[in-house]
Amino acid sequence: MTLSTLLTRRRALLPLTGVAALTAVALLASISSAQPRQALNPVAGTQGFLVMTEGDAKLLGAENEGTVAVGGNLSFDTYQVALRSAGSFVVPPDANPTALVVGGRVNVAGSIPGSRLQVLQNGYVKIGDLTGTVVRDTDNNGAAVNTRVLPTNDYEASPRIELVTRQPVPSVGPASPLDFATAFAGFRRTATDLATCEQNVVLRTANGDPLPRPVPPGSNAVVTLTPGVTNVLNLTATDLANIAVLTFADQPTADTPLLVNVDTGDVGDVFTWRAPNFAGIGGEQARYILLNFPTATRLTLTPDSATVEGTIYAPHAELVATTQSNIEGNVISQTLTHDGGEIHDFPFSTLLNCVQASPTGSPTTPTASPTSPTSGPTSPTSGPTTPPVSPTGPTGGPTFPPTYDPTRPPHPPLPVTGVAVWPLVGLGSAAAGTGIGLLLLARQRRREES
């Protein structure tokens, strides 16, 4: 090949080198801008506990059907834990699951004199600091009996925590098998991320008209869900407070969950909430509803609140639940005062995925006018047991980070991120390398010509 022929071909290649370089830059830019979001289980960090606080808890009335993990100190009145299930959080070599974890100590002075906190279903107890308490599994006559955590070395003393099984005294503590700080750091990140999810639910009146915003006081707000996607409803605290009845035209399911993001900034992040009547659903559907309060620092459920159907997700908040009705779902809060009603064992049981489209590829605004149910089911008083878990994480429910199959309908593929992106990076790098190499060759040929 003659030199003139080579130079002619080299000149023809020069535009292609620019295209290759620009293509590589564009590809790498698109990769870097992809958001690494995926379907997730927002309550996975609870390790299967129904109620979890980072700080102190006061359990004053009346009961919790599931398990409790308190990161700080615990004080109590007469109260029951694990009425329906002791869960499956087993700390080896224990024979039974742990139903109550106290990361700090039992606050005897702050508890009600003469009271008993009962741990049922043969559940065990773990206490991080036994200062001011005595653990016994023998009565005052030396006979073998069920284990108690007492304020003095008297088996009949109170206020006390009493088990319905004989847990070995050394296994009670001092021991705290949970990392509360890490769990709550994760909860707070998740709460913030979920708050950025785009709304795809339109509240309507009973006549099918869009509900005005701001929501008028005393409104009956009708929710119509889009099947097969995470339905997102974003409200201010004032809007939520103005809803008297939240009517479900469709019931949430595992593949059609509802995420309600509540922005409490309009009330200074201190929100007193009279929960509305959740019409058309009950405890089973509550498993698929997450009420996210990402910035609330204090959340109070008033005594006249209706039953809350869904998980209360408020990792920054002091939660004061004085409601005489029930909470059906997980409770995740910075601190907790539970004084009235029951917490029912309907833990959040699916994944949320905000990076998705509707099955038709169009916005998910409902087009049909829903009919308003005339009544909803009464709240169940019992529920299924908590999914099996272990100290290293849940094993019977969604994994975390979850595995996600983008080919499984109706969920569309998520953005390419993580290790899956490296083939694209390699392609972009190869294109960039080819372009740069050809540019260098052209520059060398110019030098030779001169």
GULUM-230555 format. One line per 10 residues: number of its first residue (from 0); their letters; for each residue z, x, y of N, C-alpha, C. Coordinates in steps of 0.1 Angstrom, whole numbers. Each point is the difference from the previous one (the first is absolute). Layout:
% GULUM-230555
NUM	A	Z/X/Y/Z/X/Y/Z/X/Y  ...
% end
This chain:
% GULUM-230555
0	MTLSTLLTRR	0/9/-12/0/-9/12/0/9/12  -9/-3/10/-1/8/12/11/-3/9  3/10/9/10/-2/10/-3/-12/9  -12/-2/4/-4/-11/9/3/-13/-7  -3/-1/-13/2/-13/-8/15/-2/0  8/10/-3/15/-2/-1/5/-4/14  -5/6/11/6/-4/13/-4/-15/3  -12/-4/-4/-4/-14/2/9/-9/-7  3/2/-13/9/-8/-7/14/0/5  4/12/5/14/1/6/1/-9/12
10	RALLPLTGVA	-11/0/9/0/-8/12/1/-15/-4  -7/-4/-11/0/-14/-4/14/-4/-5  8/10/-5/13/-3/-5/10/-1/11  -2/5/11/10/0/11/5/-14/3  -8/-10/2/5/-13/3/9/-5/-11  -4/3/-13/9/-5/-11/13/7/0  1/12/4/14/6/1/8/-7/10  -5/-4/11/8/-8/9/4/-13/-5  -9/-7/-7/4/-13/-7/11/2/-10  -2/11/-8/10/2/-10/14/3/6
20	ALTAVALLAS	0/8/10/13/3/7/6/-13/6  -8/-8/7/5/-12/6/5/-10/-11  -8/-1/-11/4/-9/-11/14/4/-5  2/14/-2/12/5/-5/12/-4/9  -3/3/13/11/-3/10/4/-15/0  -11/-9/0/3/-14/0/7/-4/-13  -4/5/-11/7/-3/-13/15/4/0  2/12/5/14/5/0/8/-9/10  -6/-4/12/7/-8/9/4/-13/-6  -10/-6/-7/3/-13/-6/11/1/-10
30	ISSAQPRQAL	0/11/-8/11/2/-10/14/1/7  0/8/11/13/2/7/5/-13/6  -9/-9/4/5/-12/6/4/-11/-9  -3/2/-14/4/-11/-9/15/-1/-1  5/-12/0/14/-2/0/5/0/-15  10/8/-3/5/1/-14/10/-11/-3  -5/-13/0/8/-11/-3/-3/-5/-13  9/-6/-7/-2/-5/-14/9/-11/-2  -2/-8/-11/9/-10/-4/13/6/-3  11/-7/3/13/5/-2/10/-11/-3
40	NPVAGTQGFL	11/5/-6/11/-9/-3/11/4/10  3/-9/10/9/4/11/14/1/-4  4/-5/-12/14/0/-4/2/10/-11  -10/8/-4/2/9/-11/12/9/2  3/4/12/11/9/2/14/-5/-3  1/-13/-2/13/-6/-4/4/3/-14  -9/6/-8/3/3/-14/4/-12/-8  -5/-12/5/3/-12/-7/12/-8/5  7/5/9/12/-7/6/-5/-11/9  6/-12/-2/-4/-12/8/3/2/15
50	VMTEGDAKLL	12/5/3/5/2/13/3/15/2  -4/5/11/2/15/3/2/2/15  11/7/3/3/4/14/1/15/1  -3/5/11/2/15/2/14/2/5  6/-9/7/14/1/5/9/-9/-7  10/-5/8/11/-9/-6/-5/-14/-3  8/-6/-9/-3/-14/-4/14/-7/-1  -1/-13/5/12/-9/-1/-5/-12/-9  5/-1/-12/-4/-11/-8/12/-10/0  -2/-11/8/11/-9/2/-2/-14/-6
60	GAENEGTVAV	-12/-3/-3/-2/-13/-7/-15/-3/0  -5/-6/-11/8/-4/-11/-4/8/-13  -13/3/-2/-4/7/-12/-14/6/1  -2/10/-9/-14/6/-1/-3/-1/-15  -12/-6/-3/-4/-2/-14/-4/14/-6  -4/9/9/-5/13/-5/10/12/3  -6/11/2/7/13/2/1/4/14  10/9/3/2/4/14/2/15/0  -6/6/10/1/15/3/4/2/14  12/5/3/5/1/13/1/15/3
70	GGNLSFDTYQ	-7/5/11/0/14/3/12/5/6  7/-9/8/13/4/6/12/-6/-7  9/-6/8/13/-5/-5/-2/-15/-3  8/-5/-10/0/-14/-4/13/-6/3  0/-12/7/12/-8/1/-5/-14/-5  10/-9/-4/-3/-12/-6/11/-10/0  -4/-13/-2/8/-11/-3/-3/-4/-14  5/-11/-5/-4/-5/-13/-15/-2/-1  -6/7/-10/-15/1/0/-4/4/-14  -12/-4/-4/-6/3/-13/-13/8/1
80	VALRSAGSFV	-1/10/-8/-12/8/-1/-6/-1/-14  -13/0/-1/-7/-1/-13/3/-13/-8  0/-11/7/2/-13/-6/-10/-2/-11  -13/3/3/-11/-2/-10/-4/12/-7  1/12/7/-6/12/-7/7/12/6  3/10/-9/6/13/4/-11/10/2  -13/-4/-1/-11/9/2/-1/9/-12  -8/11/2/-3/9/-11/1/15/5  8/2/11/2/13/5/11/7/-8  -4/8/-10/10/6/-9/1/15/3
90	VPPDANPTAL	12/4/3/3/14/3/5/7/-13  -8/8/-7/4/7/-12/13/8/2  9/-1/-10/-1/-6/-13/6/-14/-1  1/-7/11/6/-14/0/-7/-9/-10  8/-9/-5/-5/-10/-10/-5/-12/7  4/-3/13/-4/-12/7/-6/4/13  -8/-9/6/-6/2/13/10/-1/11  -3/7/11/9/0/12/-4/-12/8  9/-9/3/-3/-11/8/5/1/15  9/9/2/5/3/14/2/14/2
100	VVGGRVNVAG	-7/5/11/2/14/4/6/0/14  10/8/2/6/2/13/-1/15/4  -9/3/9/-2/14/3/12/7/7  8/-9/8/12/5/6/12/-3/-8  9/-8/7/13/-3/-7/2/-15/1  9/-5/-8/5/-14/1/10/-1/11  -3/-8/10/8/-1/12/11/-11/-3  11/4/-6/10/-9/-3/6/-7/12  3/8/10/6/-5/12/-9/-11/7  -13/2/-1/-9/-9/6/-3/-12/-8
110	SIPGSRLQVL	5/-1/-13/-3/-11/-9/11/-11/2  -3/-12/-5/10/-11/2/11/1/-11  12/-1/5/12/1/-10/-2/-10/-11  3/4/-12/0/-10/-11/-14/-3/-6  -10/7/5/-14/-3/-4/-4/8/-12  -10/-5/-7/-6/7/-11/-15/0/1  -6/11/-2/-15/1/-1/-3/2/-15  -6/-9/-6/-3/0/-14/-14/5/-3  -1/10/-9/-13/5/-4/-3/-6/-14  -10/-9/-1/-2/-7/-13/-11/6/-8
120	QNGYVKIGDL	-3/-7/-11/-11/4/-9/2/14/-6  13/4/-2/3/13/-6/-6/12/9  -2/-3/12/-5/11/9/11/10/3  -4/13/2/8/11/4/1/1/15  9/9/5/2/3/14/-1/15/2  -6/4/11/0/15/4/6/0/14  10/9/3/6/1/13/-1/15/4  -5/3/12/-1/14/4/12/6/4  10/-7/6/13/5/5/11/-9/-5  9/5/-9/10/-8/-5/13/1/8
130	TGTVVRDTDN	-1/6/12/12/1/8/6/-14/3  13/-1/-2/7/-13/3/-1/-10/-11  -5/4/-12/-2/-10/-11/5/7/-13  3/-8/-10/3/4/-13/-8/-8/-10  -6/7/-10/-8/-6/-10/8/-1/-13  0/-12/-6/8/-1/-12/-8/-8/-10  2/3/-13/-5/-8/-11/11/-3/-10  12/1/4/12/-4/-7/9/-9/9  6/-10/-6/9/-8/8/13/6/2  10/-7/6/13/6/3/8/3/-12
140	NGAAVNTRVL	-4/-6/-12/7/3/-12/-7/10/-9  -11/6/6/-7/11/-7/-11/-6/-9  -3/-13/-1/-10/-5/-9/-14/2/6  -10/2/-8/-13/1/4/-6/-13/6  -5/1/12/-5/-12/7/-13/3/7  -6/-10/7/-12/3/8/4/8/12  -10/8/5/3/9/10/1/-7/14  9/6/8/2/-5/14/2/12/9  -5/-3/13/2/10/11/10/-6/9  12/7/1/12/-6/6/4/7/12
150	PTNDYEASPR	8/-6/9/5/7/12/13/8/-3  7/-3/-11/11/8/-4/0/1/-16  9/7/-5/1/2/-15/7/-12/-6  -6/-11/2/6/-13/-6/-12/-8/-4  -1/-3/-13/-12/-7/-5/-2/-14/7  11/-6/5/-1/-13/6/-1/0/15  -1/12/6/-1/1/15/-14/-5/5  1/-4/12/-13/-4/7/1/4/15  -11/0/7/-13/-4/-4/-6/10/-10  -8/-5/-10/-5/9/-10/-14/-4/-4
160	IELVTRQPVP	-6/10/-7/-13/-2/-6/3/-1/-15  -5/-11/-7/3/-1/-14/-13/-2/-8  -1/7/-11/-11/-1/-9/3/-10/-11  -10/-4/-7/2/-8/-12/-3/8/-13  0/13/2/-2/9/-11/9/13/2  2/8/-10/8/11/0/-8/13/3  -3/3/13/-7/12/3/9/12/0  -4/11/-6/8/12/0/4/4/14  12/3/2/5/3/13/-7/11/7  -3/12/-7/-7/11/7/-14/-4/5
170	SVGPASPLDF	-6/-9/-7/-14/-4/4/-1/-8/13  12/-5/5/0/-8/12/-3/9/12  6/12/0/-2/9/11/10/11/0  0/8/11/-10/-1/11/-14/3/-4  -9/-10/2/-14/2/-3/-8/-10/7  -11/5/6/-10/-9/7/-14/4/-5  -6/-7/-9/-12/4/-6/-13/-3/8  2/-5/12/-12/-3/9/0/8/12  -12/4/5/-2/7/12/-4/-10/11  10/-5/7/-2/-11/9/-8/5/13
180	ATAFAGFRRT	2/12/4/-6/5/12/-15/1/-2  -4/5/-12/-15/1/-3/-6/-13/-2  7/-9/-6/-5/-14/-2/-3/-7/13  10/1/9/-2/-7/13/-10/7/9  -1/13/-1/-11/6/7/-14/-5/-4  -1/-3/-13/-12/-6/-5/-2/-14/4  11/-8/0/-1/-14/4/-4/-1/15  5/9/8/-3/-1/14/-15/4/3  -5/10/-7/-14/3/1/-9/-11/-5  4/-7/-11/-8/-11/-5/1/-12/10
190	ATDLATCEQN	11/-3/5/2/-11/10/-10/2/12  0/13/5/-8/3/11/-15/-1/-4  -4/5/-11/-14/-1/-5/-4/-14/-2  8/-8/-6/-4/-14/-2/-1/-8/13  7/4/10/-1/-7/13/-14/2/6  -7/10/-4/-14/2/5/-10/-8/-7  3/-7/-10/-10/-8/-8/-6/-11/9  -13/-1/-1/-7/-10/8/3/-14/-5  3/-9/9/2/-14/-3/-12/-7/-6  1/-7/-11/-11/-8/-5/4/-14/-4
200	VVLRTANGDP	12/-4/5/5/-14/-2/0/-7/13  -5/-12/0/1/-8/12/9/-12/-2  11/-1/7/9/-11/-1/-7/-13/6  2/-11/-7/-6/-12/5/11/-11/0  -3/-11/7/8/-12/1/-2/-8/-13  8/-10/-2/-2/-9/-11/-14/-7/0  -6/-1/12/-13/-6/1/-11/10/-2  3/12/-2/-10/10/-3/-5/8/13  6/-3/11/-4/7/12/7/13/1  -6/10/6/7/13/2/13/-2/8
210	LPRPVPPGSN	11/6/-5/13/-1/7/-1/8/13  4/-5/11/-1/8/13/10/12/-1  -4/10/7/9/12/3/2/1/15  13/1/4/12/0/-7/2/-13/-8  7/1/-12/3/-12/-8/9/-9/7  -3/-13/1/9/-9/6/13/-2/-8  11/-2/7/13/-2/-7/-1/-12/-10  6/1/-12/1/-11/-9/-13/-2/-8  -9/10/0/-13/-2/-7/1/-1/-15  -9/-8/-6/-3/1/-14/-13/9/-1
220	AVVTLTPGVT	2/12/-5/-11/9/-1/-5/1/-15  -13/-3/-1/-6/0/-14/-7/13/-3  3/6/-11/-6/12/-5/-10/-3/-11  -12/5/3/-11/-1/-11/-3/14/-3  1/4/-13/-2/13/-5/-14/2/-5  -5/12/2/-13/4/-6/2/6/-14  -6/-5/-10/3/5/-14/-4/15/-1  7/7/-8/-4/14/-4/2/11/9  7/-3/12/2/11/10/14/-1/4  5/11/7/13/-1/7/-2/-7/13
230	NVLNLTATDL	7/-12/1/-1/-8/12/10/5/10  -4/2/12/9/6/11/1/-10/11  13/-2/4/3/-9/11/9/8/9  -4/2/13/7/7/10/6/-9/10  13/0/2/7/-9/9/10/8/9  2/-5/12/11/5/8/13/-7/-5  11/5/3/13/-6/-3/1/-14/6  -5/-2/12/1/-13/6/-9/-10/-7  -12/4/-4/-9/-9/-7/7/-4/-14  6/10/-7/6/-3/-12/12/-10/2
240	ANIAVLTFAD	8/2/10/11/-8/3/-4/-15/3  -12/-1/6/-5/-13/3/-6/-8/-11  -1/6/-12/-5/-7/-12/11/-7/-7  0/-14/0/10/-7/-7/-3/-2/-15  -12/-1/-3/-5/-2/-14/-12/9/-2  1/9/-10/-11/8/-4/-6/-6/-13  -11/-7/1/-6/-7/-11/-11/8/-7  1/1/-13/-10/8/-7/-10/-9/-7  -13/0/5/-10/-8/-6/-5/7/-13  3/13/-1/-3/7/-13/12/8/-3
250	QPTADTPLLV	3/2/-13/11/8/-4/-3/15/-2  8/8/5/-2/15/-2/1/3/-15  -8/10/-4/0/5/-13/-1/15/0  0/6/-12/0/15/-1/-12/6/7  -12/-7/-2/-12/5/7/-3/-6/13  9/-9/4/-2/-7/14/14/0/7  5/12/3/13/1/6/-1/-3/15  12/-2/6/1/-3/15/9/11/6  -5/7/10/7/9/8/2/-6/14  13/-2/4/3/-5/13/6/11/8
260	NVDTGDVGDV	-7/5/10/5/10/9/6/-7/12  13/3/3/7/-6/11/3/11/11  -6/-1/11/2/9/11/12/-5/9  11/7/-1/12/-5/7/2/7/14  -11/6/4/1/7/13/2/-10/12  -4/-13/-2/2/-9/11/14/-5/1  9/3/-9/14/-3/1/8/12/-1  -6/11/4/8/13/0/4/5/-13  -7/-4/-11/3/4/-13/13/-5/-6  6/-10/7/12/-7/-5/-4/-15/-1
270	FTWRAPNFAG	-1/-4/-13/-6/-13/-3/10/-9/-7  3/-11/6/8/-11/-7/-10/-10/-5  0/-2/-13/-11/-8/-6/6/-12/-8  -4/-12/4/2/-12/-8/-12/-1/-9  1/4/-12/-11/0/-9/-5/-14/-2  -14/-2/0/-5/-13/-2/0/-5/-14  -4/-12/-2/-2/-5/-14/-13/5/-5  0/8/-11/-12/5/-7/-5/-11/-9  -9/-9/5/-4/-12/-8/-12/4/-9  1/-5/-13/-11/1/-9/2/12/-9
280	IGGEQARYIL	10/8/1/3/12/-9/14/0/-4  3/9/-10/14/2/-4/2/15/-4  10/2/-8/3/14/-4/-11/8/-6  -8/-6/-9/-10/7/-7/-11/5/10  -3/-8/10/-10/5/10/7/10/10  13/-1/1/6/10/9/-2/14/-4  -3/2/-13/-3/14/-5/-11/6/7  -9/-8/6/-12/5/6/-1/-1/15  12/-1/6/1/-1/15/9/11/5  -5/8/10/8/10/6/1/-3/15
290	LNFPTATRLT	13/-1/5/2/-3/14/4/14/6  -9/6/7/2/13/5/5/0/15  12/6/2/5/1/14/1/15/3  -11/6/4/-1/15/1/8/7/10  3/-7/11/8/6/11/13/-7/3  3/-10/-7/13/-8/3/12/9/-3  9/1/9/13/7/-2/11/-9/-3  -1/-13/2/10/-10/-4/-7/-13/-3  2/-5/-12/-6/-13/-4/11/-9/-5  2/-12/6/10/-9/-4/-6/-13/-5
300	LTPDSATVEG	3/-4/-12/-4/-13/-6/11/-10/4  -3/-10/7/10/-10/5/6/-8/-12  12/-6/2/5/-8/-11/-9/-12/-4  -8/-6/10/-8/-11/-3/-14/3/-5  -2/13/-3/-13/4/-5/-3/-7/-14  -13/-2/-2/-5/-5/-13/-1/12/-9  -2/-2/-13/-2/11/-10/-12/9/4  2/13/0/-10/9/3/-8/3/-13  -12/-3/0/-9/2/-12/-7/13/2  4/11/-6/-6/13/2/9/11/2
310	TIYAPHAELV	-5/12/0/8/12/2/2/3/15  13/3/3/3/4/14/-1/15/1  -9/5/7/-3/15/1/3/4/14  12/5/2/5/4/14/7/13/-1  -6/11/-3/7/12/-3/7/7/12  -3/-5/13/7/5/11/12/-9/4  1/-11/-6/9/-11/6/13/-2/-7  10/-3/9/12/-6/-5/-3/-15/-4  1/-3/-12/-3/-14/-4/13/-8/-2  1/-11/7/12/-8/-1/-5/-14/-5
320	ATTQSNIEGN	3/-3/-12/-5/-12/-7/12/-9/-1  2/-9/10/10/-10/0/-5/-13/-5  -12/-1/-4/-6/-12/-4/7/-6/-13  1/-13/0/6/-7/-11/-11/-3/-11  -12/3/4/-11/-1/-10/-2/13/-7  -12/1/-7/-2/12/-9/-10/9/6  0/12/-6/-11/10/2/-6/2/-13  -13/-2/-2/-7/2/-13/-9/11/1  4/12/-4/-8/12/1/9/12/2  -6/12/2/8/12/3/5/-1/14
330	VISQTLTHDG	11/8/2/5/2/13/1/15/2  -7/5/10/0/14/4/3/1/14  12/6/3/5/1/14/9/12/2  1/4/13/8/12/3/15/-3/-4  5/-12/4/13/-4/-4/-1/-15/-4  10/-5/-6/0/-15/-4/14/-6/1  0/-12/6/12/-9/-2/-5/-12/-6  4/-3/-12/-4/-13/-7/12/-9/-1  -1/-11/8/11/-9/1/-5/-14/-1  -2/-5/-12/-5/-13/-3/-13/-1/-7
340	GEIHDFPFST	-1/-10/-9/-13/-2/-7/-1/11/-11  -11/0/-7/-3/9/-11/-12/8/2  -1/12/-6/-12/8/-1/-5/-2/-14  -12/-6/-1/-6/-3/-13/-9/11/-5  0/2/-13/-7/11/-6/-15/-2/-2  -7/0/12/-15/-1/0/-5/13/7  0/12/-6/-4/12/7/-15/-1/3  -4/8/10/-14/1/4/-7/6/-12  -12/-6/-4/-5/3/-13/-15/2/0  -6/6/11/-14/3/0/-3/11/9
350	LLNCVQASPT	-13/3/3/-4/11/9/-6/-6/12  2/7/11/-7/-4/13/-11/9/3  -11/-5/4/-12/9/3/-7/-6/13  2/7/11/-6/-5/12/-14/5/3  -4/10/-8/-14/6/2/-9/-7/-9  -4/-12/4/-8/-8/-9/-8/-11/8  -10/-5/-6/-7/-11/7/2/-13/-8  -4/-11/6/0/-12/-7/-10/0/-11  1/-9/-10/-10/0/-11/-14/-2/5  -2/-7/11/-13/-3/5/-5/11/10
360	GSPTTPTASP	9/9/3/-3/11/10/1/-5/14  5/-11/2/1/-6/14/14/-2/4  4/-2/12/13/-2/4/7/-11/-8  13/1/-2/6/-9/-9/7/-12/7  -6/-3/11/6/-12/7/-4/-13/-8  10/-8/-3/-2/-12/-8/-10/-9/8  -9/-7/-8/-9/-9/6/3/-14/-3  8/-2/-11/3/-14/-4/13/-4/6  1/-13/3/13/-5/6/9/-3/-11  11/7/-1/10/-2/-11/7/-13/2
370	TSPTSGPTSP	4/-6/-11/9/-12/1/14/5/-1  9/-6/7/14/4/0/8/-6/-11  6/8/-9/8/-6/-10/12/-8/6  3/-10/-7/11/-9/5/13/5/-3  1/8/-10/13/6/-4/-2/12/-8  9/9/-1/0/12/-8/10/0/-11  -1/9/-9/9/0/-11/14/5/5  10/-4/-7/13/5/3/2/14/-5  8/8/6/2/14/-3/6/1/-14  -6/8/-9/6/2/-13/14/7/1
380	TSGPTTPPVS	8/-3/-10/13/7/0/1/11/-9  -11/3/-7/-1/11/-9/-14/5/-1  -1/12/-5/-13/6/-1/-1/11/-10  -11/5/-3/-2/11/-10/7/12/4  2/9/-10/7/12/3/-8/10/7  6/10/6/-7/10/8/-9/8/-10  -12/4/5/-8/9/-9/7/12/-4  -2/5/-12/7/12/-5/-3/12/9  11/8/3/-1/12/8/8/10/-7  -1/12/5/8/11/-4/4/9/12
390	PTGPTGGPTF	9/9/-1/4/8/11/-12/7/7  -10/3/-8/-12/7/6/-10/-9/5  2/-13/0/-10/-9/6/-3/-12/-9  -6/-10/5/-3/-12/-8/-10/3/-12  2/-6/-11/-9/2/-11/-6/-13/-5  6/-12/4/-5/-12/-4/-8/-8/10  -2/6/12/-7/-7/10/-11/9/6  -5/-3/12/-10/9/6/6/14/2  -9/10/-2/4/13/2/-1/4/14  7/11/4/-1/5/14/0/15/0
400	PPTYDPTRPP	-11/7/6/-11/-7/5/-8/-8/-11  -5/-12/4/-6/-8/-11/-13/5/-4  -4/-3/-13/-14/3/-4/-8/-12/5  -12/3/5/-9/-10/6/-13/1/-6  -5/-11/-6/-14/0/-6/-9/-7/10  -9/7/7/-8/-6/10/-11/-9/-6  -2/1/-14/-10/-8/-6/5/-14/-4  13/-2/1/6/-12/-5/-1/-11/11  -8/-10/-2/-1/-11/10/13/-7/2  3/-6/11/-9/-1/12/2/11/10
410	HPPLPVTGVA	8/10/-3/2/11/10/-12/9/2  -4/2/12/-11/10/2/5/14/0  -10/10/0/5/14/-1/7/3/13  10/10/-1/7/5/11/-8/12/5  4/5/13/-7/12/5/3/12/-9  -10/9/-1/1/12/-8/9/10/6  11/3/-7/10/10/6/5/8/-12  9/10/4/7/7/-11/-10/9/-8  3/2/-13/-8/8/-8/-14/-5/-2  -2/-13/1/-13/-6/-2/-10/4/11
420	VWPLVGLGSA	5/5/11/-8/4/11/-6/14/-1  5/8/-10/-5/14/0/-14/1/-4  -6/-8/-9/-14/1/-2/-8/-2/13  4/-9/9/-7/-1/12/2/12/9  12/5/0/2/12/8/-8/12/-5  -2/1/-13/-8/10/-6/-15/-2/5  -4/-13/-1/-14/-2/5/-2/3/14  10/-4/9/-1/3/14/0/15/2  9/7/-7/0/15/2/-13/6/-4  -5/-5/-12/-13/6/-4/-11/-2/10
430	AAGTGIGLLL	-1/-12/6/-10/-3/10/2/9/12  13/1/4/3/9/12/-4/14/-3  3/5/-13/-3/14/-3/-15/3/0  -7/-10/-6/-15/2/0/-6/1/14  5/-9/8/-5/0/14/4/13/7  12/4/-1/4/13/6/-8/12/-5  -2/0/-13/-7/11/-6/-15/1/5  -6/-12/1/-14/0/5/0/4/15  10/-4/8/0/4/14/1/15/1  9/6/-9/2/15/0/-13/7/-4
440	LARQRRREES	-7/-6/-10/-13/6/-4/-10/0/11  0/-11/7/-10/-1/12/3/10/11  13/1/2/5/10/11/-4/14/-4  1/4/-13/-3/13/-5/-15/2/1  -8/-10/-3/-15/1/1/-4/3/15  7/-7/9/-3/3/14/2/14/4  12/6/-5/2/14/3/-11/9/-5  -5/-3/-13/-10/8/-6/-13/-1/8  -3/-12/5/-12/-1/8/0/8/13  12/0/6/2/7/13/0/15/-2
% end
